[in-house]
Amino acid sequence: MDDLSLSTWSGLNLAASRGERLIFTNLDFELISGDALLLTGKNGSGKSTLLRIMAGLNQPSSGSMLWNSEIIRNVISTHSARVNYIGHLASVKLALTVEEDIRFWMQLNGHSSQGIMEIALEHFGLINQRSMPTRFLSSGQQRKLALTRLMVRDSKIWLLDEPTVGLDSKGIQSLEDIIHKQRADNGIVIVASHTEINLGNNIKNINLSDFQTNAAQAYSPGFDYEG
């Protein structure tokens, strides 16, 4: 990891809207190097939206985020460089082989180490599928392929949206192992999940349902990809 120093990352009075609807409001967080944060809440409470705000992909309706007292909105490219964001969709390139897909993401982020790619493939049990087109992978294997991005690019912050979906028990253990290592290396891990996942000790929690307004609580979708 490039930045091994201790850091503080905070969000102050964050609010987010989707269209005319206020999803959550008055949300604060503070994380330091080595922390893990678990995001929970019912469908539509804003877990995925908050992760995208944390990644710098979306802007909050109000409030701000700071990194060591520096406003992130003013240095968004610097913040993006310290973030590894894995969404709830695997987002693999179906026209590529497994190895080509990993190389694509590595080159996109300026990395080219063959050795770390081998380690990532072995760790997630994909070494024998390295030459297979990704369209022939099972959904669980595609999820594992997406998670190899966490290993082939050093980043201070991991943002993971429902990362265990489609994983077998061995895949979940492989994910938990690298999460524990990330924290031990002074990285920060934020996970939105409906299912149990072992993030280690001293886990911080935010239930997004606690930050909904009355208007937001009145909106109860049966199914919502935005989390």
Backbone bond lengths (Angstrom), bond angles and torsions (degrees), N, CA, C in turn:
res aa  C-N    CA-C-N  psi(-1)  N-CA   C-N-CA  omega(-1)  CA-C   N-CA-C  phi
1 M - - - 1.453 - - 1.518 109.04 -
2 D 1.332 116.35 134.84 1.455 120.15 -174.50 1.519 112.37 -68.17
3 D 1.344 116.82 -38.15 1.458 120.79 -174.11 1.519 108.89 -111.60
4 L 1.325 116.20 97.74 1.461 120.45 -178.92 1.523 111.98 -94.13
5 S 1.329 117.19 -1.08 1.450 120.83 -177.26 1.527 110.63 -72.42
6 L 1.326 115.36 158.62 1.450 120.20 176.02 1.518 108.82 -73.30
7 S 1.323 115.91 136.84 1.456 121.26 -176.46 1.516 109.52 -138.96
8 T 1.332 116.10 158.22 1.456 122.50 175.47 1.515 108.88 -123.47
9 W 1.319 115.50 129.26 1.460 122.62 -179.61 1.520 107.08 -123.29
10 S 1.317 116.62 125.65 1.458 119.74 -175.33 1.525 111.43 -136.72
11 G 1.318 114.62 151.80 1.458 122.34 172.09 1.512 108.14 -122.11
12 L 1.332 116.58 135.43 1.458 121.97 -173.90 1.520 110.51 -122.66
13 N 1.330 116.08 117.91 1.464 122.63 172.69 1.536 111.56 53.89
14 L 1.319 116.42 45.32 1.459 120.52 -177.44 1.529 111.67 -74.94
15 A 1.319 114.84 140.29 1.463 121.71 172.95 1.519 107.78 -137.79
16 A 1.333 116.26 151.61 1.460 120.82 -179.93 1.517 109.59 -141.91
17 S 1.329 114.79 144.44 1.460 121.24 179.07 1.520 109.66 -125.05
18 R 1.316 115.84 154.69 1.453 122.32 171.32 1.518 106.82 -129.09
19 G 1.319 116.60 107.42 1.446 119.85 -172.31 1.521 109.79 65.93
20 E 1.315 116.35 -126.04 1.468 121.18 179.28 1.531 112.16 -89.91
21 R 1.316 116.70 -2.74 1.473 119.49 -172.25 1.516 111.85 -100.29
22 L 1.310 116.87 127.70 1.453 122.35 173.36 1.520 108.31 -79.17
23 I 1.332 116.27 120.68 1.467 119.97 -174.91 1.523 111.00 -84.36
24 F 1.335 116.09 -52.74 1.463 120.15 176.04 1.528 108.64 -145.80
25 T 1.314 115.47 162.60 1.453 120.44 -178.30 1.519 109.99 -151.71
26 N 1.345 115.82 161.69 1.481 122.49 175.88 1.528 112.79 57.56
27 L 1.329 116.47 39.58 1.464 120.53 -177.98 1.528 110.07 -99.84
28 D 1.319 115.78 126.54 1.465 122.49 175.80 1.524 109.08 -119.46
29 F 1.316 116.53 149.23 1.461 120.47 169.36 1.521 108.58 -149.19
30 E 1.322 114.99 157.00 1.463 120.86 173.46 1.524 108.15 -145.80
31 L 1.318 115.39 124.29 1.455 121.94 -178.65 1.520 109.06 -128.48
32 I 1.316 115.70 143.95 1.455 120.64 174.68 1.524 109.07 -119.80
33 S 1.308 116.33 168.87 1.460 121.40 -179.39 1.525 110.61 -51.99
34 G 1.337 115.78 132.44 1.458 121.63 -179.90 1.515 114.71 91.86
35 D 1.339 117.50 -4.70 1.462 120.78 -178.11 1.525 112.01 -79.20
36 A 1.336 114.96 156.25 1.463 122.73 169.79 1.518 107.91 -128.80
37 L 1.317 115.52 138.22 1.464 122.02 -179.98 1.516 108.78 -125.81
38 L 1.338 116.76 128.01 1.457 122.82 177.18 1.520 108.78 -104.21
39 L 1.337 116.58 123.90 1.459 122.59 177.13 1.521 108.95 -100.01
40 T 1.322 116.05 126.60 1.459 121.18 177.56 1.528 108.15 -128.66
41 G 1.331 115.84 177.77 1.460 120.86 179.45 1.514 109.75 138.25
42 K 1.327 115.33 159.73 1.468 120.04 -177.82 1.519 110.33 -69.34
43 N 1.338 116.42 165.27 1.453 121.29 175.31 1.526 110.30 -54.81
44 G 1.331 115.86 134.87 1.453 120.24 179.82 1.501 115.19 87.15
45 S 1.347 117.78 -0.07 1.468 119.81 -178.23 1.520 113.02 -80.73
46 G 1.355 117.56 -11.95 1.457 119.14 172.06 1.513 116.46 109.53
47 K 1.321 118.17 18.23 1.467 119.92 -178.47 1.531 111.18 -62.40
48 S 1.329 116.04 -49.97 1.469 119.42 -179.82 1.520 111.21 -65.53
49 T 1.318 116.06 -37.95 1.469 120.22 178.20 1.517 110.74 -62.02
50 L 1.321 117.19 -44.10 1.461 120.11 179.04 1.525 111.18 -63.48
51 L 1.335 117.19 -41.05 1.461 119.63 177.92 1.527 111.35 -60.46
52 R 1.327 117.01 -41.04 1.466 120.21 179.34 1.528 111.54 -67.43
53 I 1.318 116.56 -35.21 1.469 119.82 173.99 1.521 109.85 -65.54
54 M 1.329 116.68 -44.22 1.459 120.66 179.04 1.527 111.36 -61.32
55 A 1.348 116.44 -33.49 1.461 120.91 -179.77 1.526 112.14 -77.55
56 G 1.343 116.79 -13.48 1.453 120.23 -176.58 1.513 112.95 85.78
57 L 1.344 117.36 8.13 1.461 121.30 179.77 1.517 111.50 -79.52
58 N 1.326 117.20 -31.41 1.460 123.79 174.74 1.522 108.72 -122.71
59 Q 1.313 116.01 156.39 1.450 121.24 174.14 1.529 109.70 -103.31
60 P 1.330 118.57 142.50 1.462 119.99 176.12 1.529 110.73 -67.63
61 S 1.323 116.23 155.70 1.464 120.43 174.89 1.518 110.84 -65.99
62 S 1.313 115.82 -32.95 1.466 121.66 174.97 1.518 108.08 -156.03
63 G 1.317 115.93 166.95 1.450 121.05 -177.77 1.521 111.50 89.56
64 S 1.312 116.32 -179.57 1.461 120.12 -177.10 1.520 110.20 -153.30
65 M 1.337 115.30 161.12 1.448 122.87 173.79 1.522 108.64 -116.09
66 L 1.334 115.44 147.22 1.457 120.98 -178.91 1.518 110.03 -132.20
67 W 1.327 115.21 144.29 1.457 122.27 172.70 1.524 107.12 -119.33
68 N 1.325 115.88 112.22 1.466 120.53 -175.30 1.530 111.06 49.46
69 S 1.348 115.77 46.45 1.468 124.56 176.48 1.526 114.10 74.15
70 E 1.341 118.82 1.78 1.457 121.76 176.93 1.526 108.74 -95.41
71 I 1.327 117.86 130.06 1.455 122.11 -178.11 1.527 109.43 -69.02
72 I 1.315 116.55 120.03 1.463 121.86 -173.36 1.521 111.96 -64.77
73 R 1.328 117.83 -34.11 1.460 120.06 -179.25 1.532 111.61 -57.61
74 N 1.307 116.92 -28.68 1.472 121.24 -178.14 1.523 112.93 -82.31
75 V 1.322 116.96 -14.39 1.479 121.19 -178.03 1.526 109.09 -136.17
76 I 1.331 116.25 51.04 1.459 120.90 -170.32 1.523 111.95 -64.37
77 S 1.340 118.62 -34.82 1.467 119.83 -179.77 1.523 110.92 -67.59
78 T 1.323 116.66 -37.17 1.468 120.83 176.39 1.520 110.35 -64.14
79 H 1.332 116.53 -41.71 1.460 120.56 179.34 1.524 110.79 -65.94
80 S 1.332 117.14 -42.77 1.463 121.16 -179.36 1.524 111.50 -58.77
81 A 1.328 116.24 -33.62 1.460 120.93 -178.54 1.522 112.25 -69.17
82 R 1.328 117.58 -20.35 1.472 119.58 -179.79 1.522 112.51 -98.38
83 V 1.346 117.98 4.03 1.461 122.33 -174.13 1.523 111.11 -111.83
84 N 1.327 116.10 137.52 1.459 123.90 169.57 1.525 105.97 -120.30
85 Y 1.335 116.43 108.74 1.464 122.26 -174.41 1.523 109.71 -110.73
86 I 1.337 116.28 123.83 1.465 122.37 176.10 1.523 107.29 -116.87
87 G 1.340 116.95 111.36 1.454 121.04 -178.13 1.511 112.85 -76.76
88 H 1.344 115.55 179.81 1.473 119.18 -176.94 1.524 112.16 -73.19
89 L 1.337 117.69 -16.52 1.461 121.36 172.29 1.523 109.01 -96.78
90 A 1.327 116.83 144.38 1.463 120.20 -176.21 1.526 111.83 -65.87
91 S 1.343 117.11 -34.14 1.475 122.17 176.77 1.530 112.44 55.30
92 V 1.324 116.47 44.09 1.460 119.67 174.63 1.522 108.83 -88.02
93 K 1.330 115.78 157.18 1.461 121.77 -179.63 1.522 109.16 -88.26
94 L 1.333 116.90 105.39 1.462 121.62 -170.47 1.525 113.27 -67.37
95 A 1.323 117.74 -19.09 1.466 120.22 179.68 1.523 112.27 -85.53
96 L 1.339 117.01 -6.31 1.459 121.42 -176.08 1.523 110.69 -105.05
97 T 1.333 116.23 160.98 1.463 120.90 169.04 1.520 108.78 -78.23
98 V 1.310 115.90 170.25 1.464 121.04 178.68 1.529 110.39 -56.26
99 E 1.319 116.58 -49.23 1.463 120.19 -178.59 1.525 111.20 -64.87
100 E 1.316 117.23 -40.52 1.464 120.48 179.34 1.519 111.31 -64.47
101 D 1.334 116.69 -36.77 1.461 120.48 178.42 1.530 110.77 -63.02
102 I 1.339 116.36 -45.51 1.461 119.52 178.82 1.525 110.36 -63.40
103 R 1.331 116.98 -42.59 1.466 120.31 179.40 1.531 111.32 -61.37
104 F 1.331 115.89 -37.99 1.465 119.81 178.74 1.519 110.64 -57.88
105 W 1.348 116.22 -49.05 1.461 119.74 -178.29 1.529 111.57 -69.02
106 M 1.315 116.83 -34.71 1.462 119.90 177.93 1.525 110.54 -65.09
107 Q 1.328 116.61 -46.59 1.462 120.35 -179.14 1.522 111.21 -67.17
108 L 1.322 116.42 -34.92 1.459 120.89 177.86 1.528 110.94 -60.15
109 N 1.330 115.39 -31.14 1.464 120.14 -177.94 1.524 113.01 -107.18
110 G 1.335 115.84 14.29 1.460 119.59 173.76 1.509 115.33 75.80
111 H 1.335 117.60 28.54 1.459 121.66 179.69 1.526 109.75 -121.04
112 S 1.332 116.46 147.12 1.461 118.68 -175.86 1.527 113.82 -145.46
113 S 1.319 119.16 17.12 1.456 121.69 -175.47 1.531 111.63 -72.62
114 Q 1.332 116.14 115.57 1.458 121.14 176.76 1.523 110.42 -64.86
115 G 1.328 116.53 -37.74 1.456 120.90 -175.89 1.511 112.64 -61.68
116 I 1.334 117.47 -44.68 1.459 119.38 -177.61 1.519 110.98 -70.04
117 M 1.331 117.59 -29.12 1.460 120.16 176.44 1.530 110.05 -65.89
118 E 1.330 116.85 -42.01 1.462 120.91 177.71 1.527 110.66 -60.62
119 I 1.316 116.11 -43.37 1.469 120.92 -179.58 1.531 110.21 -63.07
120 A 1.343 116.71 -42.26 1.463 120.74 -178.54 1.528 111.22 -65.74
121 L 1.335 116.42 -43.43 1.465 119.97 178.58 1.522 111.28 -62.00
122 E 1.321 116.12 -42.78 1.469 120.54 179.51 1.519 110.62 -65.50
123 H 1.322 116.52 -42.21 1.464 120.95 -176.44 1.529 111.45 -61.00
124 F 1.332 116.42 -40.73 1.462 119.53 -177.94 1.523 113.29 -97.75
125 G 1.323 117.14 14.62 1.454 121.52 172.66 1.514 114.39 68.08
126 L 1.328 117.25 33.38 1.463 121.07 -178.24 1.523 112.60 -114.50
127 I 1.312 117.61 9.74 1.463 119.98 -174.60 1.532 111.07 -62.00
128 N 1.323 117.95 -34.64 1.464 120.63 -179.03 1.528 112.61 -79.66
129 Q 1.319 116.55 -10.90 1.469 121.30 178.98 1.527 112.15 -104.02
130 R 1.313 117.93 10.29 1.455 120.43 -171.81 1.519 113.71 -58.58
131 S 1.338 118.26 -30.18 1.463 121.69 -178.75 1.528 112.66 -98.31
132 M 1.309 116.57 3.58 1.466 121.22 -177.72 1.535 110.40 -83.49
133 P 1.339 118.34 135.73 1.471 119.86 172.46 1.525 110.02 -59.07
134 T 1.315 117.09 137.10 1.463 120.13 -174.16 1.524 112.40 -63.78
135 R 1.346 118.05 -22.40 1.465 119.88 -179.89 1.521 112.15 -66.58
136 F 1.345 117.58 -16.96 1.456 121.10 178.94 1.532 112.50 -93.11
137 L 1.318 118.14 -2.34 1.457 121.06 178.14 1.521 110.42 -76.52
138 S 1.322 116.29 150.83 1.462 120.57 171.54 1.531 108.54 -69.86
139 S 1.325 116.87 167.74 1.469 120.17 179.13 1.528 110.73 -61.97
140 G 1.337 116.18 -36.91 1.461 119.64 178.13 1.523 111.99 -66.40
141 Q 1.336 116.78 -39.68 1.459 120.36 177.95 1.530 110.89 -67.79
142 Q 1.325 117.10 -37.12 1.460 119.52 176.31 1.529 110.90 -64.09
143 R 1.326 116.50 -37.81 1.468 119.80 176.26 1.528 110.25 -63.84
144 K 1.314 117.70 -43.57 1.467 121.06 177.88 1.523 110.97 -61.07
145 L 1.328 116.32 -40.07 1.457 120.12 178.44 1.528 110.45 -62.13
146 A 1.319 116.66 -42.90 1.467 119.74 177.30 1.524 110.96 -60.52
147 L 1.321 116.87 -38.72 1.465 120.84 -176.87 1.529 112.60 -72.92
148 T 1.351 117.52 -18.88 1.468 118.14 175.82 1.530 111.07 -61.93
149 R 1.337 117.54 -22.07 1.474 120.46 179.04 1.517 111.71 -61.11
150 L 1.322 116.55 -26.41 1.460 120.05 178.08 1.525 111.20 -66.88
151 M 1.327 116.50 -27.75 1.461 120.61 -175.70 1.519 113.24 -92.82
152 V 1.336 117.12 -25.48 1.465 119.07 -174.27 1.524 112.73 -94.96
153 R 1.309 116.78 1.45 1.461 120.13 175.65 1.514 109.56 -139.48
154 D 1.329 117.60 119.70 1.459 121.44 175.59 1.523 109.46 -66.81
155 S 1.321 116.56 132.68 1.462 120.25 176.87 1.523 109.02 -154.77
156 K 1.294 115.09 144.19 1.461 121.34 -177.89 1.527 111.82 -70.72
157 I 1.343 116.64 -35.54 1.461 121.63 -172.79 1.519 110.18 -120.13
158 W 1.332 116.42 129.40 1.455 121.91 171.21 1.524 108.69 -109.34
159 L 1.330 116.75 127.64 1.455 123.15 176.60 1.528 107.55 -118.56
160 L 1.322 117.19 113.80 1.463 122.05 -170.89 1.525 110.55 -123.48
161 D 1.337 115.89 119.63 1.460 121.94 -177.56 1.529 109.13 -103.24
162 E 1.328 116.23 108.80 1.472 122.84 -178.38 1.528 111.36 49.07
163 P 1.324 118.00 56.06 1.466 120.43 -172.55 1.522 114.94 -70.35
164 T 1.327 118.78 -17.77 1.470 120.45 -176.79 1.526 113.18 -90.04
165 V 1.332 117.80 -3.58 1.460 120.36 -177.92 1.530 110.21 -59.98
166 G 1.316 116.57 124.95 1.457 121.99 178.32 1.511 114.98 84.65
167 L 1.333 118.08 -6.29 1.462 120.51 -177.54 1.523 111.39 -84.11
168 D 1.341 116.47 142.84 1.452 120.79 169.77 1.533 108.56 -81.79
169 S 1.324 116.15 177.37 1.466 120.00 -175.34 1.529 111.71 -61.30
170 K 1.326 116.97 -36.59 1.467 120.05 178.84 1.522 110.66 -67.55
171 G 1.325 116.79 -39.50 1.455 120.37 177.77 1.517 111.74 -64.55
172 I 1.339 117.37 -40.45 1.467 121.19 177.25 1.520 110.15 -62.75
173 Q 1.344 116.64 -42.91 1.465 119.87 178.35 1.519 111.02 -62.44
174 S 1.322 117.73 -40.26 1.471 121.31 178.34 1.521 110.76 -62.16
175 L 1.337 116.14 -40.78 1.471 120.35 177.49 1.525 110.73 -65.77
176 E 1.321 116.72 -46.44 1.461 119.76 -179.30 1.526 111.43 -60.89
177 D 1.321 116.98 -36.90 1.468 120.83 -179.98 1.528 111.27 -61.00
178 I 1.347 117.23 -44.50 1.465 118.00 -177.88 1.528 111.44 -76.46
179 I 1.343 117.23 -25.69 1.471 119.53 173.66 1.520 109.85 -64.83
180 H 1.327 116.92 -43.84 1.469 119.80 179.35 1.522 110.69 -63.39
181 K 1.332 117.35 -37.93 1.461 120.44 178.14 1.522 111.28 -67.77
182 Q 1.325 116.22 -41.47 1.460 120.02 177.80 1.526 111.34 -57.37
183 R 1.322 116.39 -43.57 1.463 120.33 178.91 1.536 111.15 -67.54
184 A 1.322 116.14 -40.21 1.467 119.74 178.92 1.524 111.65 -63.20
185 D 1.343 116.57 -27.53 1.462 122.02 178.77 1.532 112.09 -89.49
186 N 1.342 116.60 16.60 1.465 123.10 179.44 1.516 113.61 72.20
187 G 1.334 117.46 20.08 1.453 120.34 173.03 1.515 111.15 -82.55
188 I 1.313 115.47 166.88 1.462 123.37 178.92 1.519 108.39 -115.54
189 V 1.339 117.01 135.66 1.461 122.03 -177.83 1.519 109.08 -126.22
190 I 1.331 116.42 126.63 1.463 122.17 175.14 1.521 107.44 -122.06
191 V 1.324 116.38 127.03 1.465 121.87 -176.15 1.519 109.52 -128.36
192 A 1.334 116.29 130.36 1.464 121.80 168.25 1.518 106.85 -102.04
193 S 1.331 116.77 124.64 1.463 118.57 -175.13 1.517 111.26 -154.45
194 H 1.343 114.45 141.10 1.459 121.09 171.16 1.522 111.10 -91.70
195 T 1.320 116.69 -13.53 1.455 120.78 -175.81 1.529 110.50 -112.97
196 E 1.306 115.82 161.95 1.466 120.92 -177.30 1.527 110.56 -70.02
197 I 1.321 115.28 135.29 1.455 121.37 176.25 1.522 108.26 -146.53
198 N 1.321 116.63 136.58 1.457 122.41 -177.89 1.522 109.23 -88.10
199 L 1.326 116.59 106.42 1.463 121.92 179.98 1.523 112.29 -96.91
200 G 1.342 117.03 1.34 1.457 120.20 -178.70 1.512 111.46 104.12
201 N 1.311 116.24 -157.86 1.467 122.05 -176.70 1.525 111.69 -93.01
202 N 1.335 114.93 160.76 1.467 122.65 173.00 1.528 112.17 54.70
203 I 1.323 114.79 54.83 1.453 121.60 -178.46 1.527 109.85 -83.21
204 K 1.321 116.93 132.77 1.458 121.47 172.29 1.529 108.31 -88.78
205 N 1.315 116.67 152.75 1.462 120.99 -176.44 1.526 110.66 -134.33
206 I 1.326 115.29 141.35 1.456 122.29 169.40 1.518 107.37 -132.53
207 N 1.325 116.02 122.14 1.457 121.75 172.93 1.524 106.74 -97.14
208 L 1.330 116.55 109.08 1.470 120.35 -175.84 1.516 112.49 -62.19
209 S 1.326 117.61 -24.70 1.462 120.01 178.70 1.525 111.34 -62.69
210 D 1.332 117.32 -23.95 1.465 121.24 -179.96 1.518 112.53 -75.53
211 F 1.337 117.37 -10.39 1.467 120.51 -175.94 1.523 112.03 -114.47
212 Q 1.319 115.77 18.16 1.450 120.24 176.66 1.523 110.37 -87.39
213 T 1.320 116.07 145.21 1.458 121.00 172.68 1.521 108.56 -80.17
214 N 1.313 116.61 170.62 1.463 119.72 177.46 1.513 111.32 -59.27
215 A 1.338 116.17 -37.29 1.466 119.70 179.85 1.513 110.50 -65.80
216 A 1.348 116.55 -39.82 1.459 119.59 179.84 1.516 110.66 -69.26
217 Q 1.344 117.47 -38.11 1.449 120.60 -179.14 1.525 111.82 -66.49
218 A 1.347 115.62 -27.36 1.459 119.25 179.94 1.518 111.92 -71.45
219 Y 1.349 115.86 -20.40 1.467 121.08 178.49 1.518 107.89 -91.33
220 S 1.310 117.12 114.18 1.467 120.25 -175.55 1.512 109.93 -127.83
221 P 1.359 117.06 88.12 1.472 119.81 -178.29 1.519 111.06 -71.29
222 G 1.312 115.89 146.81 1.451 118.87 176.12 1.501 112.44 -73.62
223 F 1.352 115.82 -30.92 1.458 119.64 -179.65 1.508 107.71 -153.25
224 D 1.321 117.18 132.67 1.462 120.08 -174.00 1.497 109.83 -147.10
225 Y 1.339 118.39 111.50 1.448 122.17 179.62 1.520 111.90 -63.94
226 E 1.329 117.30 -23.36 1.464 119.22 -176.54 1.518 113.03 -76.67
227 G 1.316 117.68 -7.21 1.463 120.89 174.34 1.483 113.81 62.63
